[in-house]
Amino acid sequence: MKSNPHIAVIGAGAFGGWTALQLQESEARVTLLDAWGPGNSRASSGGETRVMRGTYGPDQPYTEMAARALKLWTKYERRWKQQFLHRTGVLWMATARDDVFERGPVKMLRSAKIKFQELSSTQMTKRWPQVNFEGIEWGIFEPECGYLDARASCQAVVDAFVREGGKYEPLAVLADGLEDEKLRSVTLSDGSRLKADGYVFACGPWLGKMFPRTVGNLVQATKQDIFFFGIALNICPYGPITLDAFVMAFQVGTGAVLRLPTTRVGPSSIPLTTSALSIPKR
Ligand SMILES: Cc1cc2nc3c(=O)[nH]c(=O)nc-3n(C[C@H](O)[C@H](O)[C@H](O)COP(=O)(O)OP(=O)(O)OC[C@H]3O[C@@H](n4cnc5c(N)ncnc54)[C@H](O)[C@@H]3O)c2cc1C
């Protein structure tokens, strides 16, 4: 009988780590490689927090994916007896002038069974008196969404992967020969070669460098400014994460985080969230 396939997953960020764990649980033999470690400070999945939400504008696959991720977080947090997802609630604030982003996914939220409430600005003012809703017409409140401990959760996923028998190596895969017609093995940064039955490249913003002909400039790094504030809890009681277009504000522990709009470092047509590329065995 043929033994279980050996899959190499390259990149241990949010995409690579979870891919490796799911493959390991489906009884593949998995080797996970990362040049700098899960959720490292150069990775898209690094830093302290990421927002988990279902509202993603009118035309997208993310609402469905977020619904599945929310269920998986419940399952794995229970299994690991650790909390990474803080369900503070997420509040989207919409103006009457331009609410396509908020109005668009309402149907999708319903079909994905993500709990949400549509609230008028009067209802929001009553519920969160600490927030200034001037100029806001209505909002979407997602009570079961919130923020995720980003780097810590990437590390937890890799820890679980190793506990379940997966092999993790803190090594880089060199880009040489990856786009050759037959990918038989990959070269690692310690000079050794790794041969697998299949390869999953989950290298986030590095994908363009790894696959210059196939991906090239389609994936580019973005920049987002994040400010951390200390706040007096008696002045500003805990509230949900608030989002207005792409400005986010939320409270973590006794501090507050303000994230300003993402700016692209160069032109890009693929958001980083779609940055996993799978290369099947040839
Ligand atoms: C500033 C910012 C804010 C964001 N906010 C949110 C948010 O609030 N909510 C949300 O859902 N999403 C958010 N995103 C998007 C989300 O963080 C990313 O989609 C996600 O982290 C991408 O994960 P990834 O695994 O594809 O990439 P990465 O996390 O970048 O992982 C790629 C990994 O590959 C490794 N690697 C690269 N090259 C090699 C190589 N040659 N050999 C071995 N390893 C290699 C790297 O070390 C890295 O660890 C945000 C992204 C950014 C940048």
The ligand as a Gaussian input file, in Angstrom:
#p B3LYP/6-31G(d) Opt

LIG

0 1
 C       -0.896000      45.829000       7.923000
 C       -1.876000      44.702000       7.650000
 C       -3.095000      44.682000       8.314000
 C       -3.977000      43.634000       8.082000
 N       -5.157000      43.575000       8.763000
 C       -5.960000      42.513000       8.646000
 C       -7.092000      42.352000       9.470000
 O       -7.349000      43.162000      10.352000
 N       -7.865000      41.251000       9.295000
 C       -7.560000      40.288000       8.349000
 O       -8.293000      39.290000       8.234000
 N       -6.491000      40.417000       7.565000
 C       -5.683000      41.482000       7.707000
 N       -4.556000      41.597000       6.948000
 C       -4.281000      40.525000       6.001000
 C       -3.668000      39.308000       6.704000
 O       -2.823000      39.711000       7.771000
 C       -2.876000      38.544000       5.656000
 O       -3.745000      38.205000       4.616000
 C       -2.283000      37.259000       6.193000
 O       -1.527000      37.492000       7.368000
 C       -1.425000      36.655000       5.097000
 O       -0.813000      35.518000       5.632000
 P        0.143000      34.673000       4.746000
 O        0.374000      33.409000       5.494000
 O       -0.363000      34.599000       3.347000
 O        1.497000      35.549000       4.633000
 P        2.653000      35.852000       5.709000
 O        2.110000      36.008000       7.069000
 O        3.467000      36.977000       5.151000
 O        3.492000      34.519000       5.704000
 C        4.449000      34.231000       4.725000
 C        5.560000      33.482000       5.429000
 O        6.417000      32.945000       4.436000
 C        7.735000      32.983000       4.940000
 N        8.621000      32.918000       3.776000
 C        8.701000      33.822000       2.766000
 N        9.599000      33.411000       1.861000
 C       10.061000      32.207000       2.302000
 C       11.001000      31.278000       1.788000
 N       11.656000      31.501000       0.639000
 N       11.264000      30.160000       2.490000
 C       10.624000      29.897000       3.673000
 N        9.720000      30.754000       4.188000
 C        9.442000      31.893000       3.513000
 C        7.812000      34.298000       5.706000
 O        8.825000      34.262000       6.694000
 C        6.416000      34.376000       6.308000
 O        6.369000      33.885000       7.642000
 C       -3.643000      42.620000       7.152000
 C       -2.413000      42.642000       6.491000
 C       -1.525000      43.673000       6.744000
 C       -0.194000      43.680000       6.032000

